[in-house]
Amino acid sequence: MYRSATADWFVKVTFLAALIMAANSLAAAQTKVDGGLIQGETSSESGVRVFKGIPFAAPPVGDLRWREPHPVTPWKGVRKATQFGARCMQGPIYGDMIFKDNGPSEDCLYLNVWTPAKSPKERLPVMVWIYGGGFQAGASSEPRQDGEKLAKKGVIVVSLNYRLGVFGFLAHPELSKESGHNASGNYGLMDQAAALEWVKRNIEAFGGDPSKVTIFGESAGSFSVSALMASPMSRALFQGAIGESGAFFSQSGGTLSQKSPAENEHSGAEFGASIGANSIAELRAKPANEVLQSALKAGGFRFAPGIDGYFLPTDVSSIYAAGKQSHVPLLAGWNADEARAFVTLAKQKPTVQTFSDQMRKTFKGDAQTALKLYPATSDQEALESAASFASDSFIGYVTWKWIEMQYRTGQATVYRYSFDKAPPVAPGTKINGVPATSKDIGARHAGEIEYVFGALKSIDVPWEPGDWKVSELMMSYWTNFAKTGNPNGPGLPTWPTYDKATGFQVMHLNIDSGAAPDRQRPRFEFLDRGKEKTEAAQ
């Protein structure tokens, strides 16, 4: 086929221009950070620059196992930052966690950056994400936590890995002695603080503003946010905080309650002896997988954050009560049906009799008040009250108490939400061998994550237009808060502050979102009085 010289010239010029654009894009994704140069990628769809697997601390292996995070060792040349770093050592604990890294390793202290900035001069607000997983599992490589969609709204998103379980939270008398500050444990929280220090030093290179950092997290990540606000090591490293379902305000024996240094050290020494390691040197000599498997057999949340006298000088609740926490704007809340499925899909469903008996056993002389707040005049009402009580006991109360303490002792605005949108359920889903519907499960624990990140496509369920609407709304609220300390913006339902003057308004996030006075307040005030009685009796 004949082509003119003009046509050939046009093709060559177009090809050359494409090469130049590709080269410029490549150069734009190359950045200098602690340790050296890194090479990321630029999303062809959004134009967001993405850097994955950036080391923010030295690998905590060998003699650095169970030590505070150490500085990165510099590298030569340009390090590729296009793959997620390994997730921290963990077992297959949660079936809903899907990872895109190459597997677990002790060498896991990596973070990721999504930036829409075209130059370092833009100084965009920064959002630092901390994943959940009970401090036993999780990683920043989960697709539902991909930061690209949020970054498109004009913020820089950073996500990080932190040590988990026995590797992140083992305390031991020898570790305390060698530490230089007579404390051990909480290495996973120190990893989070080290990542925030990294952000402070390096985020300008990505176009970020180190003086406008908001930390946000879900479940254990939300517990972490409450602790980072409390710790003298971290509370000055950010200017805003978002908590999704959880905080360190449990009563003794409650969800992730904090044990004393003596209790944690005793538990650590006992664990070491149980696997034939009577010294820290012997424990450090053990292969990582052997230590992990032994810890998994020990069960549950044996290794989790606690009071160490250093990162956490005392329990988080006492720090807030003294007004010594970070006085930054707080946006926090939880999901309407955090633990509903454990009740509605249990083999034995509650009845008027069984639920009333449970309330009498739990609250004794206060059972009559409890049954007014969680009524059970029919089996169906008993089931609904049992589901509410399970969710309140699991996550609702501790998050409410955190919000209350920040409002009462803080000097910054507070916003509270309730995530009410029940995510769709994949056809054929079963829990306890029973077919599960969206109504059975409701707005479950962790169900908001995909909405916050605009990552609905990360899981295959029958999403509806309303789900995308809620996701867009939440992304706007979350990023507005990171930009200004206020979630409100043009075209959004007004979100009042949470305080006495507004009637303690709660923003209900659903297809028809809107604010309303706190209708659950009497329940939480009752649970709070019960907590105070328990603590006074100890």
Number of C-alpha atoms within 10 A of each C-alpha: 2 5 7 8 9 9 11 11 11 12 12 12 12 12 12 12 12 12 12 12 12 13 11 11 18 15 13 18 20 21 18 13 20 18 17 15 17 22 20 25 21 20 14 9 7 12 16 23 25 23 26 25 27 25 25 29 23 17 20 21 15 14 11 13 20 26 19 20 22 14 15 15 13 12 12 8 9 13 17 16 23 17 17 22 28 23 28 26 26 25 16 9 13 12 6 9 15 15 18 15 16 12 13 17 19 20 19 27 29 26 28 28 28 29 29 26 23 15 14 15 13 14 20 26 25 32 31 25 26 27 26 23 17 21 27 27 22 29 32 31 27 17 18 22 23 22 28 25 20 25 28 17 14 18 28 31 27 26 27 28 28 29 31 28 27 28 28 27 25 27 30 26 19 17 20 17 12 12 13 9 11 15 24 31 31 28 28 27 27 22 23 27 21 23 25 24 17 19 26 18 13 18 25 19 18 29 22 28 22 23 15 20 27 28 28 26 25 27 24 27 27 28 28 27 28 31 26 27 26 28 24 18 15 21 20 16 23 24 21 26 28 28 28 29 30 32 32 27 26 23 18 14 9 14 18 23 20 24 18 14 23 14 14 26 23 14 16 25 19 14 22 21 12 12 15 11 17 14 16 19 12 12 18 17 14 16 10 17 15 11 19 18 14 15 22 19 8 13 10 12 17 19 26 28 31 27 23 25 15 16 24 22 17 19 21 27 21 14 19 23 14 11 17 17 26 28 22 21 24 30 26 25 26 29 26 23 27 26 25 26 24 18 22 19 19 14 11 9 16 23 18 16 13 15 21 22 13 14 19 16 12 12 15 12 10 14 18 15 14 20 18 10 16 23 19 22 13 12 16 14 16 23 22 19 21 27 22 21 21 19 24 23 18 19 26 26 25 25 28 25 20 25 23 17 18 24 21 15 15 22 13 15 17 25 25 27 23 23 25 22 25 20 22 19 19 15 12 9 12 13 13 11 10 12 12 19 18 16 15 18 23 22 26 23 24 17 19 27 18 20 22 24 22 25 20 21 12 14 14 11 13 13 15 10 8 13 21 16 14 22 23 17 21 22 20 20 21 23 25 19 24 29 20 13 23 22 22 18 13 7 7 14 15 14 22 22 22 24 17 9 8 12 13 20 22 23 24 21 21 20 16 12 19 17 19 16 14 16 10 12 13 11 18 18 14 14 18 17 11 15 15 11 11 12 11 8 7 6
